[in-house]
Amino acid sequence: MSNKTITPYSEESYPPVPTRATRFWRNFVPWQALRFFILNLKIIRIVVGGHS
């Protein structure tokens, strides 16, 4: 048997905190707009390909 102690609410229980750069890119509207259009183009390709 293992005698490993599990402590509730330890540091490992919480999600990682995003870095400053990650927060910037998540809130940068031009980047979000670009990603939005790229995603829409991918979806359009799938839909058009399925209707051929």
Steps between C-alpha positions, in 0.01 A plus 500: 500500500611851429517754780464796264296776661257690281433850623180668387522851364870467427670707232451216249122526544477838328526568125808677368483879481538633143809706428487870418555424130217246497262750655607761243430275198165390644389864530660642181200566273685501161651158580159365603346632177771330291452169682122534455533538121750214473266272694206601281700426184581152632132436575395627155751262335353205692140595416569566132700178473210304645252639245701399194 
